[in-house]
Amino acid sequence: MIQSKADLDRYVKADLAIVGITRWRLWMGLRYPLLRYQRILRKTEYAVNCTRGPLRKPYVFLRQYLLRRAGMKLGFTIHPNIFGPGLSIAHWGTIVINPNVRIGANCRIHPSTSLGEYKGGSPQLGDDCYIGPGAKLFGPITLGDRVKIGANAVVTKSFPSDVVLRGIPADIVKPRVPEGN
């Protein structure tokens, strides 16, 4: 979670680095609407978590308004403080995420995905996860690090780290061999 200006800078740099960009330039907002959205998301997280003083409420309201407006243009419903650093949104399209979901660092998410609450709980994902197009994750589940979820999979139970999931309901296709082994 972003708790300082240094955290904001680290998150923004990680989001850019995961798509191969080293530095943000003003014209990139027009060329890369997904990265512009992610910058708005990170600045909203900073405003929600770090802004103090008498102007906090109007500033946070403005940031949340800008985030909601940008999300409507791209089809996203993503609340602040869900993703760790290194978020990669593959393409615009419907992405709906419950505000209680937590996802670790370096997540790649594709369109037509839903991560929602069921039976009072929401998914918790580890670092380096991949969420394929059309995947649905519901309920009080926990997925480990380096989990890959295939296209149109429906995940309703917890799984350990280093696995590939697919199907309805999702099941382990094969354990992943961690890179470097």
N, C-alpha and C positions, 0 to 999 in steps of 0.2 A: 504494500500500500504506500502511496506517495505521502510522505510526512514532512518534506522540506523541498526547497528549490533545487538542491543537489539531487534529490530523488527524482524530481520532475525531469531534470536534464538527463539523468541516467535512463529513465524509462523512454524518453523521446529518442535518445541515441540508439537504444536497443531496438525500438520499433523500426527505425530507419535501417539499422545494420542488418536486420533479418531479411530485408528485401534488397540489400546490396547498395544502399545509399549512405554516404558518409556524412553529408551535411545538408541541412534544409536550406533551400533558397526560396525566395518569395514566389517566383513563377511556378514552383512545384505544386502549389495549391490548385492551380488550374489543370495541370497535366495529370496529377495523381489525386483524384477526389477521395480515394480510400485513405491515403496518408493524411490528407487534410482532416478527414473525420477523426482519425486516430489522434491527431494533435489537439483537436477540440476536446476529445474524450479525456486526454491526459491533463489538459489545462482545467477542465471541469473537476477532475479528481483533486487536483491541487487546490482549487478554490473551495471545494467542499471540506477538505481535510485541514487546510492550513490558513485560510483567511480568518482574520480576527478584526474586531473593532466595529464601529457603528455602521460601516458600509458593507458588512459581511452579507446580510440578507439580500440587498439588491444585486450585489455582485454575483453571488451564488445563483440567484434566480436568473440573471442574464446568461451566465455560463450554461445552466441547465436548459434554458430556452434555445440557445444556439446549438447545443448538442441534440436536443429533440428535433429541431428543424433540419439539421444536417442528416440525422437518422431517418427522417421521413423521406428525404430525397433519395437515399440509398436503400431504404427498406430495412433498416436496423432498429431493433429495440435492445439497446445495450446500456445498462446503468453503470455509473461510476464504481470503481473499486472492485471489479470482477476479475480482470486479467492482470497477471504479473507483467514484468517487462518483456519485450520481444514479441508483441502481438503481431500476427500477420493475417489480415483478412484477404482471402484469395480473390474475391470478386464481389460486387454489390449484388444484392438480392436479399430475400427475407432471412434475417437472422434474429431470433427471439430468445432472449436470455433472462431468466428470473433474477431479480436483484440479490437473492441469497446464494447464488452459485459462486464458487471460487475456483479459479483456474490459475495454475502456476505459470512460470516463465516460459517463453518461446512456444506459444501455442499458434497453430495454423488452423483457421476455421474457414469453412466453405459455406456458400449460400444454401438456403432452404433448411437450415438447422434450427432445432429448438432444444433448449436446455431448461427444464421446468421443474416446478415443485409438485410433489405428489406424496400423500400421506404425511404431510408436515415436514418434509425434508427436500433438500436440493442437492444436485450433484457437486462433488468436490473432485477436481482433477489435478494431477501432479504436473511436473515440468515436462517440456518437450513433447506435448501431445499434438495429435493430428485428428481433426474432426472432419470427416468427409462430407460431401454434398448430401443433403437430405437426412443426415443423422438426427436421431431423437434420443435425448437422455433425460430420464425422469426419475424422481424420487430421491430418497436419502442414500445415494450410492457414493462410493469412493473408488476412483480409478488411480492407479499408480503412475509413476513416471514413464515416459516414452511409450505411452499407449497410442495405438493407431486404430481409429474407428472408421470402418469402411462406409461407402456410400449407402444411404438408406437403412443403415443399421438402427435397431431400436434397443437401447441399453437400459435395463431396469434392475440390474444387480451389480454388485461391486466386483472388480477384477484387480489382479496384482499388476506390478510393473512389467514392462517389456513384453507385451502381448499385442496381437493383431486381432481385432474383433470384427465380425460381420454377421449379418442375418437378422431375422425377426423371430424370436427374440435373439439378441446378440449372443454369440458364443465365441470362444477362442478358436481361431483358425490355426494358429501356430504360435509358439513362443518366439519372440523376436530375439535374434542374436545381437547383443549390444555392439555398436560400432567400435572397432579397435580390437576386437577379439578374433 
